[in-house]
Amino acid sequence: MSTVPRLTALDALHRSLGATMTDFAGWDMPLRYASERDEHNAVRTRAGLFDLSHMGEITVTGPAAAAFLNFALVGNIGTVAVGRARYTMICAEDGGILDDLIVYRLGETEYMVVANAGNAQIVLDALTARAEGFDAEVRDDRDAYALLAVQGPESPAILASVTDADLDGLKYYAGLPGTVAGVPALIARTGYTGEDGFELFVAPEHAERLWKALTEAGASRGLIPCGLSCRDTLRLEAGMPLYGHELTTALTPFDAGLGRVVKFEKEGDFVGREALEAAAGRAETAPPRKLVGLVAEGRRVPRAGFSVVAGGEVVGEVTSGAPSPTLGKPIAMAYVDAAHATPGAEGVGVDIRGSHEPYEVVALPFYKRQK
């Protein structure tokens, strides 16, 4: 049974720009407009404009909103100040990762949880079920927002030209309400590219006006529209995990090397605590496979699911792979046995259709921007 893909408020605009569209988590999204390499390089050196309206916004309000989110998620949400955001995860009872999330504290008793498009319904259902007994309301706000992102070194100057919001005072992982090009927006200094940048949450009916204003404001600074394809290579270079690749229900945050997001010291119980305590203990005694970077010595591109090999044995699995425009070589993230996970480990390769291609093991991320 085929379902009709959902369209963002910018759908007609993407098509008018000649975007190549693709189905992504049930949404019709721009994959690229022209060259994904040019789009990638624009974000690294100038700026790119993204439509991320497929992301899932869930609002949590009420006197017990903080206590509820502390119970429902693995992070300590109660310590997030108003106007700040936190990266966290929602886990199943067995500790498996249901999704990674960003939680914005919009007010004393109001939070916005942003889930990945493919998991938004799962997260919404889990939060709704877990809210029982708490004086808190979970609201599906996916249709209330369009989400635009301006990413890259020129993004602060571009955004500053169309808003009087205090961008200089806006820290990384913070958000503030403001007006951008005459449109009311939540302006967040967050992103998924490894560059400085902003995500702008606006009403869908304002999305097109805002896109056009940003395009105009960014024209002299080299801003171009960017699709999901370069978003993937940008986040891969920056060593950022993607749900369904580096993060799955089969892995706990400790397996993913992201145990730091689990806050056992917070008050009260939380879903998955017992399983995660056990996982944390296991990780200390018998380290799980480690997420590492792999850089190709040749030209062949590793893809998710390919085996990592050493000495004729399978020692890991590639989770994401692509040509890196910044490094000029194919790169991958992979979970690799601890014995072969040290940067510079000898004799590590990837099995690409039967041939063992040599790869260098490196620490993540592949790319770090100059502050």
Secondary structure, 3 states (H helix, E strand, C coil): CCCCCEECCCHHHHHHCCCEEEEECCEEEEEECCCHHHHHHHHHHCEEEEECCCCEEEEEECCCHHHHHHHHCCCCHHHCCCCEEEEEEEECCCCCEEEEEEEEEEECCEEEEEECHHHHHHHHHHHHHHCCCCCCEEEECCCCCEEEEEECCCHHHHHHCCECCCCCCCCCCEEEEEEECCEEEEEECCCCCCCCEEEEEECHHHHHHHHHHHHHHHHHHCEEECCHHHHHHHHHHCCCCCECCCECCCCCCCCCCCHHHCCCCCCCCCCCHHHHHHHHHHHHHCCCCEEEEEEECCCCCCCCCCEEEECCEEEEEEEEEEEECCCCEEEEEEEECHHHCCCCCCCEEEEECCEEEEEEEECCCCCCCCC
